């Protein structure tokens, strides 16, 4: 999320309160009975969206269709519960949801709840029956793992066959894991005899039964408040992916779970289509230091130390988080599915998140007789409340640049990879460290007025060769800074095919503050996070949807994943406004020559060639979503995936190491601080074999060696 200090909350709150009061006088009359919570919440939320959202939707048939499609996807993402006849019943309401909202009724929600409750009970009996007998893993048949390609079953017979394959797939994956466990056991230390093939198959079915029973228990625990929260959030998400409704408990989780200071693994998680995905790794956390858990991983099972793992697939996010979080010093073992389809068990010792890792950090790289500065910024943090001891990312980057200049570096690599954004104000100030005074970004409200945010300081903190590194997970404020550097031709942007593409600002409104005392009896209502503004580059183009395309594109192992803004449901589209007036950097880098030299090096690099090969294989696996249900075939495919992954790891390890050293100023400061010493050691350890960083250093060297062209 991007933050900027704005004074817009009161108006929207007053509008919502006035609207809700007026609506009941209009629809119910002054003597009408008290309204239900659902009616108040939905009307208040929609009025807030219509007044404060950047791009309000018309509450019409098109709105109804959007809500219908997304809600159907949310309640039965796997297409394993509802029959085609059920969907046909629900589709009768496809264009009526707007009318229901206006009259305060909820027939569609009631019918969908009834149908899902009925089918859930039926399916529970079905999977228990299927798992009561041994399964045959020698026949040639497949299972479709991409639910987007699946169809709702035509009848109960088709549903039974689909669940048979579904149950068989899960049992096969567990059986393969058990076989691996048995192969690794030490007979001298084992307290029990080795399992026979039938025993392993029975144990696999037992584990799958436990998984489904836990999953269905969660589903059946959903109450009216859970259903209302899902319904309200679905409506909010049809405006854009970052507009959300938070039930009271979810708002609390949003504030504290997996972020800030807490005891746990230090990963931000998201739930999509029943899968718990790693959305971000918090710098300095236990996961960050352990190093194996990555953004994009899918967490399938969670074990407390050596205990039997609990499957969290299909589990509610809040409950999944409750299994993963825990006291400092305790071990959690995560079974994760990697983007290449392989599975891995990752042990992590929980700890308190180290806030220090969030802050800017720098080092010196000595390469080919050149001294290159390296500057890493994990997030755009800020002291929003002017708290004593609070830190600003712009101020910290300024200090790091001063230290690098004191080291007499000849160029700088500024690393914004996987930086999800933060303070827009700091992004603007940071851009000013590299350019003369001038516009940095344009911010436009829903009413169409655009505000130009300027760097007003004519001083340039650093004016030498500059490479700014980004990747697919560089978002929001990172994209603002990268776009400004690119538009001014101040440096070279390097990275994956594009950045994330989140060019919007959100605000959070407390609905309880917006609604008057007349509704105290049915409070709390929760909060609404909505998109209020949009970013535009100084050249007039938006960073929304398309992101920033680097000047030099490097092979990226995650480039095949559909994880950008454009791949989410109902994203705001790219557009452009009038450009701001600005003057490009006078000593612009010679991009054509730099790109040609980089392309030649990458083409000749065995490491980059392997990355390209890996991407192609991953893309093929991603498209080939039919998995064999024959155990021998499945195990052969898994073995091949692991071998390819090991080959990649071995080649990366064999790559020449960069010479990375801490700054002299830092050594003097932290020599007696073991935590700080370890922090700097960890950074160097993660970077010495980084082939993308090595290429960025090479591009900086090319700039140093090339005569600079001054443009007038």
N, C-alpha and C positions, 0 to 999 in steps of 0.2 A: 504494500500500500504506500502511496505517496502522501505526504503530509504538508500542508501549508497553513499558516495561521490566518484564518478567515473568520469573520463575524457574520455568519448567516443562519445560525441555528434557531434563534428566537422566532423569526418570522414564520418559518416552516412549522414550528411547534404551535404557534398561535393559530395558524391556518388549519392545522389538523383538529385542534380543540374546537374551534368555531364550526368547522364542517360537521364533526360528529354530532354536536349538539343540535345543529340545524337539521341534520339528516333524520333524526328521530322525530322531530316535530313534523317533518315533511312526510315521512313514510308511515309513522305509527300514530301520530297525534299526541297531544299532551297527556292523555289519560292511558296511554298504551302501557302494557307491562314492561318490566325492565328487559332490555335486550340481552341476548346471549353473548358470551365472550367472543365467540368466533365472528359474529356479525360486527361487533365493535372493532375488533382487531383488523379484520380485512378492510373495512371501510376507512379506518384511520390510516392504515398503511398505504392504501391506494391513493388517498387524498394527499398524503405526504409525498408519494412518488410523483403524482401529477403536478405538484407545486414546486418540488425541489430537485427532482432528478434532471440530469443533463439533457436527456432525450425522452420526455414523457410519452407513454403509449396511449393511444386511444382505446378506451374500454369498449371494444366492439367484437365482431365475429373473428377478426384476425387475432386479437388478443386471446379470445377463447381457444382458438386452435393451437396457439403457442403453449398456453397453459396445459391444455389437454395432452399434447404430444410429450411435453416434458414430464408431466405427472405420471403418465402411463410408463414412461421410461424409468422413473424413480421407483414406482411401486413394484414393477416386475421387469427389472433390467435384463434378467437372464432369459426371459420368455419361457419360463418353466412352470408357471402357475396358472395363468389365465389361458383359457381356450379361445379359439377364434370366435366362438359364439358369445363369449363374455365380452370380448373387445367390441363386437358388433353392438351389444347392448349399451356399452359405455359410449360408443361413438355417436349415439343419438344425442348426447349432450355436448358434442364437440363445438357447436356454435351457440350454446346456451349458457356457458359459464359467465359471460359478461352480464347476462340478464339475472342470473342467480345472485351475483355480487350486488347488483343494484337493488334487488328486492330483499336481500338479506337471507336467502335460502341456500341450501347446500345439498340438493338432490344427487348431483354427480359424486360428491365426496361420500355421501352415505352409501350409494350403490357400489362404488369401487371398494369401499371398506367391507361391505357385506360379501362381495364376490371373493376378495382376497382372503378373508377369514375362512370362508367355506373351502376354497381351493387349498389353502395352507393345511387345514386339517386332513383333507384327502391325500395330499402329497406326503404328509408325515407318515400316514399308514402305508403309502406306496414304497417309500425308500426303506422303511423298516422291514417290509416284506422282502424287498430285493436284496437287502444285506443279510438276511437270515440264512441264505444258502451260498455255497461256494460259487465263485465266478470263474469263468473260463477265459484265460488270457492267451490262448493259442490261435484264436480265430482272427481272420483278416477283416477288420472293420475300423471305422474312424469316429472321432468325436469332434464337433465344431467348437473350438474354444473362443471364437469371436462371436459374442452374442449379437452384435450388430448385423451379422450375416444370417442369424437364425430367424426362424419364423415362429409365431405362436402356433402351438399344436392344433391340428384340425379337430381332433376329438380326443377322448380319453385313451383310446388305444395308441394314438400317436404320442400322447403325453407319456404314457407308460414306457414306450420304447425310448423316448428321449431321456427320461430319468434313468432307465437301465444303462444307457451309455454314460450318462453323467456320473452315476454311482460307480460304474466300472472304471471311469477315468480317474476319479479320486482314489479308489482302492488301488489301482495300478501304481500311481505315484507313491502312495504309502508303502506298497509292497517293495518297490525299488529301493526306497530308503531303508526298509528293514533288512533287505538283502545286503546293502552296503554296511549297515551296522554289524550284521553277522560276519561279514568278510573281515572287518577290522578288529573283531573281538580277539582277545588274547586267551587261548585255552588254559594257560597256566594260572591266569588271574580270575577267570570266569567262575562264578559260583553256581551257574546253571548250565545244563547241557545245551549244545547248539540246537537251534530250532530246525525242524524239518520243513520241507516245502509246504505241506498242508498247514502246519502251525503258523508259518509266516503269512500265508494267505488269510488264515482266520484272524490273526492279529491285525492285519491291515484292515479287514472289514470292521473289526472291533473299534479301531481308531477312527475310521470314517463314520461309523454309527455315532460315536461320541461327538464328533465334529458337527454332524447334522442335528443331533439332539440339542446341542448347545445353541446352534444357530436358530433353530426353530423356537427354542425357549425364549430367546431374545425377541424374536418376531412377535410371539404371542404375548409378550409383556408390554407391547406398545399400547398405551392408553389414549384417551381422547386428546390429552395435551400433546402427546407425541405426534398424533395424526394432524392436529391443528398446526403444529410447528412445521411439519413437512409440507403441508398444503400452503401455508403462508410463505415459506422459503421458496417453494416452486414458483409461486406468483412473482415474488421479488426477482428470482433468477431469470425470468423471461425479459426483464428490462436490460440486463447485462450480467456477465458472470460475477462481477464484484459487488453487485447489489444483493444483499442478503437480509433475511430475518433471523434474529437470534432470540430464541426463548430464554427466559431468565437464567436457566442453568447453562445454556450454550454460550451466553454472553460472558459468564464467568469463566467458562473453559476457554473462550476466545482470548480473554485477557491473560490467563495464567498458564494454560496447558501448553507444554512444550515450548514456551517462550519465557524470556525474562529469567529471574532467579527461581529455580526450583530444583528438586532432586529427581533425577530421571536420566534418560539417555541423551536428551538434547537434540531431538529431531522434531521438525514440524511435519505433521501427518495430514493427509487429506483422504477423503473417501470418494471414490467414483466407481459406479457400476458394481458395487459390492466388494471392491478391492481397497485395502488400506495401503496407500502409496506414501512414500517418503517425498514430501514436497520440498524439504530444505533440511540441511544439516546446520545446526547452530554453531557458529565458530567458537572453539574453545570447549565444547561439550565433550562428554564421554564418547559419543559416536564419532565426533570430529577427530579426537585423539586416537581412537581405535582404528579408524581409517577404512574399514571394509564396507560399512553401510553407506550407500550412495543415493543421491537424488534420482528418483525414478524407480528405485527398487520397490517391489511389492512385498509387504510383510504378510506371510501366510499363517505362521504359527508362532506362539510365544511360550517359552518355558521359564519358570523361576528356578534358575540354576539347573541342577540335574533332574528336576521333576518332569513329569510327562507334559509335553507341550499342549497348549490350548490353541485350537484353530480360531483365527479371528476373521477369516474370509466371510463376508456377508454380515459381519457384526457391526453394530452401531459404532460410530467413531468414538463417542465418549466412553463406551465400555471397552473398546479396544485400547484406548489410551490408559484406562485404569489398570489393565494388565501389564502395560509396558512401563508405566511410571512405578517408582518404588524408592526405598530409602537408599541413601548414599552408602556405597560399599557393598551392596548386594548385586548379584549377577543375574542378568536376564539373557536368555539365549533365543535369538530371533532366527526363524527359518524364512529366508527371503527368496523370492524369484527375481533373478537378474533380467535385464532387458534382452539378453540373448537366449532366454528360456531356461538357463541352468538354475539350479537351486543351491543355496549355500546356508550353512548354519553359522551365525555370527554371535559370539559371546561378547557381552558388554558389561563392564562394571559401572553401575550407576554412580553418578556424582553430581555435585552442584555445578551448574553452568558457570564457567569462568568468563565473566563479562569482559575481561581484558582482551580476550581473543576477538572481540567485536571491533576493536579499535585499529586505526591505521598503523601499519608497520612497514619498515623498510630495511633494505640490505644492499650490499654492493656485490656486483657480479664482475669478476675479472675474466675477460675472454679475449684471446688473441691480442694481448697488449693494450686492450681498451678497458676502461673502468666505467661500467654501466650501473646506474642506480635502478633498484627494483622497489616499487611502492605498491603495497597491497591494501585495498580497502574492502572489507567484507560487507559493509552496509553503510547507509547514509544516516548515521545517528545524530541526535541533536539534544540539546538541553531545553526542551519545550517549556518547562515550567520554571526556568531560571533557578533550578535548585543548586545549592552550594555543592561544589565538586562535580557538577554535571559537565559533560564534555560535548564539544561540537566537532563533527567530522571535518568540516572545512578548516577549522583552526588546527586540528591535529595534522591534516595533510600539509598545511602551510609549514608547520614545525618540522615535519619529516623532509619536506623539500629543502628547508634551510640546512638540515643535517646532511643531506645528500650533497648539497652545494659545497659544504665545508669539507666533504670528502673529495672534492674536485672531480665529480663524475662528468663524463663527456656526453651522456645521454640518459634518458630515463624510460623504463617500461612501467606503465601504470596499469595494474591488474584489477579489473572490475568483473572478472568471471564469477558467475553465480552470485552476484550482488543483486538482490531483489529490490533495492531501492530504499526509500525512507524519506528523509527531510529534503523537500524541494528547495527550501531556502539555502541549505548547505550545498546543494548541487550547483545553484547559481553562483554562490560565493566561490566555490571550488573552481568553476570554469574561469572565474576572474583571476585566478592565480596564474593562468597560462596565456591570457590575452590582455590587450588593452581594454579600456572601458567600452561597453557596448551591450546590445541586447543578447540574452542567453536563451530564453525560451518565451513562448507566448502561451498564456493560459486563458481559455475561453469558457465562459459560463453557459448554461443552457439557454439563457436569453440572447446569446449571440454576441455579447460584448467581449472583446479580447483585451487582455492586459499584457503588456510587454514587461518582463522582469529583466532588469539590467544589472550588469556589473558596473558600478559607478566609480570604481577605484582604478585610476589610470596606471597604477604600478603593476608590473609583471613580475611575479615571484620567480618564475622559471621560464627562460626563453630558448632553451636548447632543444636538440632532437628529442622527439617524443613518440612513443608507441603506446596506444591504449588497447588493452586486451579485453575482449568480451566473449560471451558464448550464448547459448540458447536460453540460459537462465539469468542473464543480465536483464533487469527489468526496471521500468518506471524511472526513478531518478538516475539510474545508471545510463538509461537510454537518453535522457536529457543531456547529461554531460557528454556522452559519446557523440550525439548529434551536433552539439555546439562545437566540439573540437573538429568534427568533420566539416561542418558548414564554414567555419573560419579557415579551413585548411591549415589548422594549427599543428596537427600531428597525423599519424597513421592509425586507423582503426583496424584491428586484426581480430579474427575469430571465426566462429561457425557462420553458416549461411545467413543468419539474421539473429538479432536479439529477440526477446520474448514478445514484445509488441503490446505492453500494457501502458497506455498513454492516458490514464484517467486518475482523478482524485476522488477519494471517498470521505464521507462524513458519517458519524454515528449519532443517531438521535435516540434518546430514551423515551419510549412511547408513554411510560407512566408519567413523565413530566409534561408530555404534550396533552394528555387527556385530563379532564377536570375531575373534581371530587365526586361528581355524580356516578363515576364508574369505579370508585374505590372498592366496592364489594366484589368486583370481578378482576381486580388487579392481582398480581403483576402481569403486564403484557409483553415485556421484553424490550428489545431494541431493534432499530432498523438501520442498517448500513447501506448508504446509497451513493451512487456516483453523481457528483455535482459539477465537475469541471473536466476539461479535456486539454491535453498538452499539444502544442504545435511547435515545430522547429522554427528557427528564425527565417528559414527559406520558405516557410508557409505550409509545409507538409506535416501531417500528424505522425507521431510515433506510435499511435494506436493501430493495432491489427498487423501492420507490416513490420514494425520494429525498425531497427537501424541495420542496414546492410553494410558490412565492413568493407574497407578499401581492399584488403587482402584477406581472402577466405582460405582457411586451413581445414584439412580433413578432420572430422569430428565424429567420435564413436557414437554420439547420441543424436546425430543429425537426422537419423531415420525416424525418430520418435515424434508422434503427434502430440506435442506438449506445449505448444505456443498459444498465445491468445486466440489466434485464428482458428484453433482446433477446439475451442470451448463452445458451449452452447450459447447462442445469441450474443456474440460479441458486438460491440459498437464498431462500425466500419471506419475505414480510412477515408479521410477527406483532407482538404487543404483550405487555407485562408490566405489573405494577402501576406507577403513576406515582410519582415521588418527590415529597416535600413541598417546595413552593417558593412564593414570593410574587411575583406579577407586578410589573413596574416601575410605580411610582406615577404617573409622568407619561407614560402610554402614548400613542403617536401615534393620531390619529383616522383609522384605516385606511379607513373607509367614505368619508369626505370626500376623503382623499388619493387613493384609487383612482378615484373619480369624476372628479376634476380631471385625473388622469393619462390616463384613458381618453378624455376629451374632447380633450386635446392630441394624443394619438397618432392619433385619428381625423381630426384636421384637418391632420396632418403629411404632405406629399407624400412625404417620405423613408420614413416608416413604411408608407404606403400601398403604395409600390413594394416594400418588403420583403415585405409580405403577398402581393402579386401574384407575386413571385419564388417564395415558398414554395409557393404553389398550383401554379405551373408545374412546379417541381421535384418536387412530390408526384405530379403527373400523369406526368412523365417517369419517375419511379421505378416507378410502377405499369405504365407502358407499356414493357415490356422487350423487345418484339419490334422488332428493328432492321431497317430495309430494307437489302437487299443490292444495291439499284440505286444506283450511284454518284451519279447526279444527285440523287436523293432524299436520300441520306445527306449530301451536301455542302450541300444547301439547309437541312437540319435543323441542321447544324453552324453554318452562317452565321447562322441565326436565334438559336441559343443564344449565339453570340458577340455578336451585336447586343444581345440582352437584357442580357447581362453588362456590356457597355459602357454601356448606358443606366443601369444601376444604379450603376456606378462614377462616371459623370458627375454623376448626381444627388447622390451622396454628396459629391463634391468641391464641388458648388455649395451644400451646406448651410452655414449660418452657423457660423463657427469659435468655439470656446470660447477664452477668454483664460486660459491656463495659465502660471503663473510658478513658478520654483523658490523654495524657502524661503530666507529671508535667512541662516539659520544654515548651510545647505548651500553657498550662494554663498561665504561666508567660508571654509569648509573646503576647497572644491574649486577655488577660483579658479586655482590653479596646476597642477591635475591635469587634463590634457586627456582622459584616459580617463573620469573621473567627470563632467566637463562634457558629454562626448558622450553618456554614459549618460542624463543628465537631459534632454538635448536629444532623444534618441530617444524617451523616454517621452512628452514633450509632442507630438512629431510624430505619434505613433500615436493620440493622444487628441483632438486639436483638432477633428476631424471625426466623432467618435464620437457617433452620434445616441442610443444607449442611455445613454451617460454624460450627455449633455445633459438627457435626461429624468430621470435620477437626481438631477441638480443641481436641476431644477425641483421635484422632490418634496421635497428638502431645503428649498428656499426656501418651499414651502407650509407646512412644519412651522415654519419660523422665523416666518412671518407669522401662523400660526394660534394662537389662545390655547390653551395647554396645559391639558388636563383631568387633574386629579389624582384617581386612584381610591383610595378607602380600603377 
